[in-house]
Amino acid sequence: MAVLTYLERGGEAVDDVSLQALAFVSMLTDAAPLEAVIACVDSSQALSGAAGAHGVRTLHVFQDDLVSVSAPLAVARAVVAAREDIGATVIVGPGTESGN
């Protein structure tokens, strides 16, 4: 089962609720390497090191200036594109207003 996790940033880090989503997916997949997607203004904000420290093998980065404002449709398209790239059958995201 391929699972994709949508991550949100909390300032200069992956937010706590996204880390909880990663922990859930890790249990769901028996600690298999994880795939995740994150949206940011530029790739230097992608936080790949932080995601990797929590089991993410591949971090798909959606980079767009729209991310500095609320852009749910753009983020949704990025999540769908990443899902198609890896063939994910499950998408998990943080349980927040913007992550739902």
Order of alpha helices (4+ residues) and beta strands (2+ residues): beta-beta-beta-alpha-beta-alpha-beta-alpha-beta
